[in-house]
Amino acid sequence: MSNRNADHPVRRLLVVIPNWVGDVVLATPVLAALRTHFRSALISYLMRRYVAEIVDGAGWHDAAAYWPDGRGLTRELRTLRLARRLRAERFDLAILLTNSFRSALVAWRAGVPRRVGYARDGRGWLLTDRLRPLRRHGEYVPTPVLPYYVALARHAGCEVTDLRPRLAITPAQERAGQELLRHYGLEDGRPYALVNPGAAFGAAKCWPPERFAAVCDRLWDEYGLRAVLVGAPAEVPLMQAIAAQTRSGATCCGQPGTTLGSLKVLAREAALLICNDTGPRHYGNAFGVPTVTIFGPTHQAWTDTDYPDEIKLQVPVECGPCQLRTCPLDLRCMTGLTVDMVMRAAAKLLAHRRHGGHAGVPTPVPAGI
């Protein structure tokens, strides 16, 4: 559905940015295309404050507004004030990359005359341009988010021809990243593997820590790759526990830790990335780093990128992929993945990289490669 404002010139554009780190990275081809297509418009982002570092430096937006913190009535009152501030900006078009009712409500209350988004979360009546997500038997069909976002841009008249995720690094982020490299003795050019053992989604996404420790040791023994553990502040105890289990002395970037900005530098310089299905996985894709991604309860189709230097590992189980944050059973989808499986994937990626090519393996790769 499209309204009568579709052909009016867009002088001020509001883009509602996804909340998850990985989804923001996957949205970058669309964000870049919107900047090119609406080159004379003022583009503002509405986003969580913590994801701002991901898009900083790219030059795709001119201004930013942030979702309010807090809970309950306090947050709702702040959200109303946010809508009033946005109304004063007199936007011509809003593109909602999020599916939440609240994002559509804010765009509506802000008086944006054209509001493009998916009719989900009971918000269809708040949108002027409603796209329908694919459903089968009443359930949403797992669909990669990048084409999902591309469809929104296309509906607004913007074609997206370059589908490569990409990230920029600001001078401040570069300085912070280089300081971390120096602090942890990584600036000498010797190769290292970045290991991200946590996941914001929940415990069910996390491969057992003792297996990460075993992989860290084997990366050192077999390839001379120093393992560097990274993660969010809440994941530091997990990282420390893994490092303590290694005999090779894996580096734990805990104090000081990485930010979403400085992590770009560490990811860019890494020889290999091993991680759960979590946001930093897409940093590897964006910077062309060979990546082994460990999947458990999540469906691969939601975040498929066709990145040729990634091997995705997942053991088929009768109860999955369940998309649950906490496993009610025995986490069999994770415990079924062995250290040998991960190391065989790493070996394949490193061999292709040594020979100067892409990994060239189909995705997803069965766990028993």
C-alpha positions in Angstrom: 0.0 0.0 0.0 1.3 3.5 -0.9 -0.2 6.9 -0.1 -0.6 10.0 -2.2 2.6 11.5 -0.8 4.8 8.9 -2.5 5.8 11.2 -5.4 6.5 14.3 -3.3 10.2 15.3 -2.9 11.9 14.1 0.2 13.8 16.9 2.0 13.9 15.3 5.4 14.1 11.6 6.0 13.9 9.7 9.3 15.3 6.2 9.4 14.5 4.0 12.4 17.7 1.9 12.9 17.6 -1.8 14.2 18.3 -2.5 17.8 20.6 -5.5 17.5 24.3 -5.1 16.6 24.2 -7.7 13.8 21.1 -6.3 12.3 22.6 -2.8 12.1 25.6 -4.2 10.2 23.3 -6.1 7.9 21.4 -2.9 7.2 24.5 -1.0 6.1 24.0 -1.6 2.4 20.6 0.0 2.6 21.8 2.9 4.7 24.5 3.6 2.1 22.0 3.4 -0.7 19.6 5.7 1.0 22.4 8.3 1.4 23.1 8.1 -2.3 19.5 8.2 -3.5 18.4 11.0 -1.2 21.6 12.9 -1.6 20.1 16.3 -1.1 17.9 15.3 1.9 18.7 15.7 5.5 18.8 12.2 6.9 18.2 11.6 10.6 18.6 8.2 12.4 16.4 7.2 15.4 18.3 4.5 17.2 19.5 3.0 20.5 22.4 5.1 21.8 24.7 2.1 22.0 24.5 1.3 18.3 25.6 4.7 17.2 29.2 3.7 17.2 28.4 1.1 14.5 27.2 3.6 11.9 29.5 6.5 12.9 32.1 7.5 10.4 30.3 6.4 7.3 28.7 9.8 6.5 25.3 8.2 5.8 23.3 10.5 8.2 23.3 14.1 9.2 21.6 14.0 12.6 20.6 11.5 15.2 17.9 11.0 17.9 18.0 8.4 20.5 15.4 6.2 22.2 15.0 7.2 25.8 16.3 5.0 28.7 14.3 4.0 31.7 11.3 1.8 32.4 7.6 2.0 32.8 5.8 5.4 32.9 9.1 7.3 32.9 10.1 5.8 29.6 6.7 6.4 28.0 6.7 10.0 29.0 10.2 10.4 27.5 9.0 8.7 24.4 6.1 11.2 24.0 8.6 14.0 24.4 10.8 12.4 21.7 7.8 12.3 19.3 7.2 16.0 19.9 10.8 16.8 19.2 10.7 14.8 16.0 7.4 16.5 15.0 9.3 19.9 15.0 11.7 18.4 12.4 8.9 18.1 9.9 10.1 14.9 8.2 8.6 14.0 4.8 9.3 10.3 5.0 10.1 7.7 7.7 11.5 4.2 6.9 11.2 1.8 9.8 13.8 -0.9 9.7 12.4 -2.1 13.0 9.2 -4.1 13.5 8.1 -2.6 16.9 4.8 -1.0 17.6 6.5 1.8 19.4 8.6 2.8 16.4 5.5 3.2 14.3 3.7 5.0 17.0 6.5 7.6 17.4 6.6 8.1 13.6 2.8 8.6 13.6 2.8 11.0 16.5 5.7 12.9 14.9 3.4 13.7 12.1 5.5 12.1 9.4 3.2 12.1 6.4 4.6 8.9 4.8 5.6 6.0 7.0 7.0 2.9 5.4 7.4 -0.4 7.3 6.2 -3.9 7.8 2.7 -4.6 9.1 3.8 -6.5 12.3 3.3 -6.2 16.0 -0.3 -4.9 15.4 1.0 -1.6 14.0 -0.3 -1.7 10.4 -2.9 1.0 11.0 0.0 3.4 12.0 1.7 3.0 8.6 0.9 4.7 5.3 2.9 2.2 3.3 2.5 -1.4 4.7 4.7 -4.2 3.5 3.6 -7.8 4.4 6.2 -10.2 5.7 6.1 -13.7 4.4 4.0 -16.0 6.5 3.0 -19.7 6.2 0.3 -21.3 8.3 0.2 -18.3 10.5 3.9 -18.3 11.3 6.6 -15.9 10.0 8.9 -17.6 7.5 12.6 -17.2 8.3 13.8 -14.6 5.9 17.2 -12.9 5.7 17.0 -9.4 7.1 19.0 -7.7 4.3 16.5 -8.4 1.5 13.8 -7.6 4.1 15.4 -4.1 4.5 16.1 -3.8 0.8 12.3 -4.2 0.1 11.6 -1.2 2.4 14.1 1.0 0.6 12.9 -0.1 -2.8 9.3 0.7 -1.8 10.5 4.2 -1.0 12.0 4.5 -4.5 15.6 3.6 -3.6 17.3 0.7 -5.4 20.1 -1.1 -3.5 22.6 -2.6 -5.9 25.6 -3.2 -3.6 24.6 -5.8 -1.0 28.0 -5.9 0.8 27.9 -5.1 4.5 30.5 -2.4 5.2 31.7 -0.4 8.3 33.6 2.8 8.6 36.0 3.6 11.4 36.2 7.1 12.8 39.6 8.6 13.8 38.6 8.3 17.5 37.7 4.6 17.0 41.0 4.0 15.2 42.9 5.6 18.1 41.0 3.5 20.7 41.5 0.3 18.7 45.2 0.9 18.2 45.6 1.6 21.9 44.0 -1.8 22.7 46.3 -3.5 20.2 49.3 -1.9 22.0 47.9 -2.6 25.5 47.5 -6.3 24.7 50.7 -6.7 22.8 49.0 -7.2 19.4 50.6 -4.3 17.5 53.7 -6.3 16.3 51.9 -7.7 13.3 51.9 -11.4 14.4 48.5 -12.9 13.4 45.8 -13.5 16.0 42.3 -15.0 16.0 39.5 -13.1 17.5 37.2 -15.3 19.6 33.8 -14.0 20.8 32.2 -16.6 23.1 29.2 -14.7 24.3 25.8 -13.6 22.9 23.4 -10.9 23.9 20.5 -13.1 22.8 20.8 -15.5 25.7 22.7 -18.5 27.1 21.2 -20.9 24.6 23.3 -19.3 21.9 26.6 -19.9 23.7 28.9 -22.8 22.9 30.4 -24.4 26.0 33.3 -22.4 27.4 35.7 -25.4 27.8 35.3 -26.0 24.1 36.2 -22.4 23.3 39.3 -22.9 25.5 40.3 -26.0 23.6 39.9 -24.2 20.3 42.1 -21.4 21.6 44.9 -23.8 22.5 44.7 -25.6 19.1 44.8 -22.4 17.2 48.1 -21.7 18.9 49.5 -25.2 18.6 48.5 -25.8 15.0 48.7 -22.3 13.4 50.6 -20.1 15.8 47.5 -17.9 16.1 47.1 -16.2 19.4 43.5 -16.3 20.7 42.1 -12.9 21.7 38.8 -13.1 23.6 36.4 -10.2 23.1 32.9 -9.5 24.3 30.5 -7.1 26.0 31.2 -5.9 29.6 28.7 -8.5 31.0 30.6 -11.2 29.2 34.0 -10.4 30.8 33.7 -13.1 33.5 33.0 -15.7 30.8 36.0 -14.5 28.8 38.2 -14.7 31.9 37.1 -18.2 32.7 37.9 -19.3 29.2 41.3 -17.7 29.2 42.1 -19.3 32.6 41.4 -22.7 31.1 43.9 -22.3 28.3 47.5 -23.4 28.6 48.5 -21.2 25.6 47.6 -18.1 27.6 44.7 -16.7 25.5 44.4 -12.9 25.8 41.2 -11.6 27.5 40.2 -8.1 26.5 38.4 -7.4 29.7 40.1 -4.4 31.4 40.2 -2.4 29.3 37.5 -3.9 27.1 36.4 -3.2 23.6 33.6 -0.9 22.6 31.6 -1.4 19.4 33.8 1.3 17.9 37.3 0.0 18.9 36.2 -3.6 18.1 36.1 -2.6 14.4 39.9 -2.1 14.5 40.5 -5.5 16.3 38.2 -7.3 13.8 39.8 -5.6 10.8 43.3 -6.8 11.8 42.3 -10.3 12.8 43.4 -13.4 10.7 40.3 -15.4 11.8 37.1 -14.9 13.8 35.4 -17.6 15.7 32.1 -16.8 17.4 28.6 -17.7 18.3 25.7 -16.3 16.2 26.1 -12.8 17.5 26.8 -9.3 16.4 30.6 -9.3 16.0 30.1 -12.1 13.5 29.0 -9.5 11.0 32.0 -7.3 11.8 34.0 -10.2 10.3 31.8 -10.2 7.2 32.1 -6.4 6.8 36.0 -6.4 7.1 36.5 -9.6 5.0 37.8 -11.7 7.9 37.5 -15.5 7.6 34.7 -16.4 10.1 33.5 -19.6 11.7 30.0 -19.1 13.2 28.6 -21.5 15.7 24.8 -21.8 15.5 22.6 -23.5 18.1 18.9 -22.5 18.6 18.7 -19.8 16.0 17.6 -20.2 12.4 20.4 -19.4 10.0 18.0 -18.0 7.4 17.3 -14.9 9.5 20.9 -13.6 9.2 22.1 -15.2 6.0 24.6 -13.1 4.1 26.2 -15.4 1.5 29.5 -14.2 2.7 32.0 -16.5 0.9 34.6 -16.5 3.7 32.2 -17.7 6.4 31.5 -21.3 7.5 28.4 -21.7 9.5 28.2 -24.8 11.7 24.9 -26.2 13.1 23.9 -29.7 14.2 20.4 -30.7 13.2 18.3 -31.6 16.2 14.6 -32.6 16.4 13.8 -29.7 18.7 15.4 -27.0 16.7 16.0 -24.4 15.6 13.7 -23.3 18.5 14.7 -19.6 18.8 14.6 -19.9 22.6 16.9 -17.8 24.7 17.2 -20.5 27.4 17.2 -24.2 26.6 14.5 -26.2 28.5 16.3 -29.5 27.6 20.0 -30.3 27.5 21.4 -27.8 24.9 22.0 -30.7 22.5 22.2 -28.3 19.5 25.3 -26.8 21.1 26.9 -29.8 22.8 26.6 -31.8 19.5 29.2 -29.4 17.9 32.7 -30.6 18.7 36.0 -28.9 18.9 37.2 -31.0 15.9 34.3 -29.6 13.8 35.2 -26.0 14.6 38.9 -26.7 13.9 38.2 -28.4 10.5 36.2 -25.3 9.5 39.0 -23.0 10.6 41.5 -25.1 8.7 39.5 -24.8 5.5 39.2 -21.1 5.8 42.8 -20.5 6.6 44.0 -22.8 3.8 42.0 -20.8 1.2 43.2 -17.5 2.6 46.8 -18.6 2.4 46.3 -19.4 -1.2 45.0 -15.9 -1.8 41.3 -16.8 -2.5 38.0 -16.8 -0.9 36.9 -19.8 1.1 34.7 -20.8 -1.7 32.6 -23.2 0.4 28.8 -23.3 0.2 26.8 -21.9 3.2 25.6 -23.3 5.4 28.3 -26.0 5.7 27.1 -29.2 7.5 28.7 -29.6 10.9 30.6 -32.7 9.9 32.8 -31.1 7.3 
